[in-house]
Amino acid sequence: MKKKIDIQKEVAKIWQEAKYNLKELGQKTMLLAQRGEKEVVRASKTGKLQLDIVSLNLKKENIFRQAGKKVYEMHSKKGEIASAKLSSLFNQADKLNQEIKAKKAKIAKLRKQ
C-alpha cells in the first residue's frame, strides 16, 4: 500500500514539473513569436518607406526631364536660359529631396530598433 502511495506522489510530482516546464515553454514560445512579429512589422514598414523613396525618385526624375526639356527649349528658341521659369520645378525637386531624406532617416531609425 505504501508503494502505491509513493508512486502516486512521484507521478504527481512529475506531473507538476511537466506542467511547469510546459508553461515556461509556452511563455518562451510567445516571446519568440512576438519578436518575430516585431521583425515582420519593422521589415514591412522599411519596405514601404523604400517603395515611397522609389516613387519620389521617379517623380523627381520626371521633374528633371521636364526641366531639361524646358532648358533646351529656351536655349534653342532664345539662345539663353531663363532660370525664373525653372524655379518652380527646382522647388518641387527640393521638396522631393527633403521627403526622401526624411524617409531614409525613418528607415535608419527602424533598423536601429
Backbone hydrogen bonds, N-H to C=O, Kabsch-Sander energy under -0.5 kcal/mol:
donor,donor_aa,acceptor,acceptor_aa,energy
5,I,1,M,-1.8
6,D,2,K,-2.5
7,I,3,K,-2.7
8,Q,4,K,-2.1
9,K,5,I,-2.5
10,E,6,D,-2.4
11,V,7,I,-2.8
12,A,8,Q,-2.7
13,K,9,K,-2.5
14,I,10,E,-2.7
15,W,11,V,-2.7
16,Q,12,A,-2.3
17,E,13,K,-2.3
18,A,14,I,-2.5
19,K,15,W,-2.7
20,Y,16,Q,-2.4
21,N,17,E,-2.7
22,L,18,A,-2.7
23,K,19,K,-2.5
24,E,20,Y,-2.6
25,L,21,N,-2.4
26,G,22,L,-2.5
27,Q,23,K,-2.2
28,K,24,E,-2.4
29,T,25,L,-2.4
30,M,26,G,-2.3
31,L,27,Q,-2.1
32,L,28,K,-2.3
33,A,29,T,-2.4
34,Q,30,M,-2.5
35,R,31,L,-2.3
36,G,32,L,-2.5
37,E,33,A,-2.5
38,K,34,Q,-2.4
39,E,35,R,-2.2
40,V,36,G,-2.3
41,V,37,E,-2.7
42,R,38,K,-2.7
43,A,39,E,-2.8
44,S,40,V,-2.5
45,K,41,V,-2.6
46,T,42,R,-2.6
47,G,43,A,-2.7
48,K,44,S,-2.4
49,L,45,K,-2.4
50,Q,46,T,-2.4
51,L,47,G,-2.3
52,D,48,K,-2.6
53,I,49,L,-2.3
54,V,50,Q,-2.1
55,S,51,L,-2.5
56,L,52,D,-2.8
57,N,53,I,-2.7
58,L,54,V,-2.3
59,K,55,S,-2.2
60,K,56,L,-2.5
61,E,57,N,-2.6
62,N,58,L,-2.1
63,I,59,K,-2.2
64,F,60,K,-2.5
65,R,61,E,-2.4
66,Q,62,N,-2.5
67,A,63,I,-3.0
68,G,64,F,-2.9
69,K,65,R,-2.4
70,K,66,Q,-2.5
71,V,67,A,-2.9
72,Y,68,G,-2.4
73,E,69,K,-2.6
74,M,70,K,-3.0
75,H,71,V,-2.6
76,S,72,Y,-3.0
77,K,73,E,-2.3
78,K,74,M,-2.5
79,G,74,M,-1.0
79,G,75,H,-0.8
80,E,74,M,-0.9
82,A,80,E,-0.6
83,S,81,I,-0.9
85,K,82,A,-0.9
86,L,82,A,-0.6
86,L,83,S,-0.6
87,S,83,S,-1.0
90,F,86,L,-2.5
91,N,87,S,-2.6
92,Q,88,S,-2.0
93,A,89,L,-2.3
94,D,90,F,-2.2
95,K,91,N,-2.2
96,L,92,Q,-2.3
97,N,93,A,-2.3
98,Q,94,D,-1.9
99,E,95,K,-2.2
100,I,96,L,-2.5
101,K,97,N,-2.3
102,A,98,Q,-2.3
103,K,99,E,-2.3
104,K,100,I,-2.4
105,A,101,K,-2.1
106,K,102,A,-1.9
107,I,103,K,-2.2
108,A,104,K,-2.3
109,K,105,A,-2.3
110,L,106,K,-2.7
111,R,107,I,-2.4
112,K,108,A,-1.3
113,Q,109,K,-1.0
